[in-house]
Amino acid sequence: MDKKLLKEVGNRIKAQRIKSGMTIQQVADKLGVARITYAKQESGTENLSVNTLSRIASALSCSVEVILKPKSG
């Protein structure tokens, strides 16, 4: 993914996390990764695999499509 897209996806992940009422640490714990690892994924500074996106979506109780699809309007 290019840097702009990674940042946009990261922003959507962050929005879903906030909507879910979870902290970065809580999501990292659900994923079984270090807080810094998840923070990098959410900030868009680390590439995400399809598997990682799927795991993050599951941890946030949303679909991968919610994370990948830009908001319309």
C-alpha positions as CSV (number, residue, x, y, z in Angstrom):
1,M,0.0,0.0,0.0
2,D,1.2,3.5,-0.7
3,K,1.7,5.9,2.3
4,K,-1.5,7.9,1.6
5,L,-3.7,4.9,1.5
6,L,-2.0,3.4,4.6
7,K,-2.7,6.7,6.5
8,E,-6.4,6.7,5.3
9,V,-6.8,3.0,6.4
10,G,-5.2,3.8,9.7
11,N,-7.6,6.7,10.3
12,R,-10.5,4.4,9.6
13,I,-9.1,1.8,12.0
14,K,-8.7,4.5,14.7
15,A,-12.3,5.7,14.1
16,Q,-13.6,2.2,14.5
17,R,-11.5,1.7,17.7
18,I,-12.9,4.9,19.2
19,K,-16.4,3.9,18.1
20,S,-15.9,0.6,19.9
21,G,-14.8,2.4,23.1
22,M,-11.5,0.6,23.2
23,T,-8.0,1.8,23.9
24,I,-4.9,1.1,21.8
25,Q,-3.7,-1.3,24.5
26,Q,-7.0,-3.2,24.6
27,V,-7.0,-3.8,20.8
28,A,-3.3,-4.8,21.0
29,D,-4.1,-7.3,23.7
30,K,-7.0,-8.7,21.7
31,L,-4.6,-9.1,18.7
32,G,-1.8,-10.6,20.9
33,V,0.7,-7.9,19.7
34,A,2.7,-5.2,21.4
35,R,1.0,-1.9,21.9
36,I,3.6,-0.2,19.7
37,T,2.9,-2.7,16.9
38,Y,-0.8,-1.9,16.8
39,A,-0.1,1.8,17.2
40,K,2.0,1.8,14.1
41,Q,-0.7,-0.1,12.2
42,E,-3.3,2.4,13.3
43,S,-1.1,5.4,12.5
44,G,-0.5,4.1,9.0
45,T,3.3,3.7,9.4
46,E,3.3,-0.1,9.1
47,N,2.1,-2.1,6.1
48,L,-0.9,-4.3,6.7
49,S,-1.5,-7.8,5.3
50,V,-5.0,-9.0,4.5
51,N,-4.7,-11.3,7.5
52,T,-3.8,-8.4,9.8
53,L,-6.7,-6.3,8.5
54,S,-9.0,-9.2,9.1
55,R,-7.8,-9.7,12.6
56,I,-8.1,-6.0,13.4
57,A,-11.6,-5.9,12.0
58,S,-12.5,-8.9,14.1
59,A,-11.1,-7.3,17.2
60,L,-13.1,-4.1,16.5
61,S,-16.3,-6.1,15.7
62,C,-16.6,-4.7,12.2
63,S,-15.9,-5.9,8.7
64,V,-12.8,-5.4,6.6
65,E,-15.0,-3.5,4.2
66,V,-15.7,-0.9,6.8
67,I,-12.0,-0.3,7.2
68,L,-11.2,-0.3,3.5
69,K,-14.2,1.5,2.0
70,P,-14.0,5.3,1.9
71,K,-16.9,7.2,3.4
72,S,-19.2,8.4,0.7
73,G,-20.4,12.0,0.5
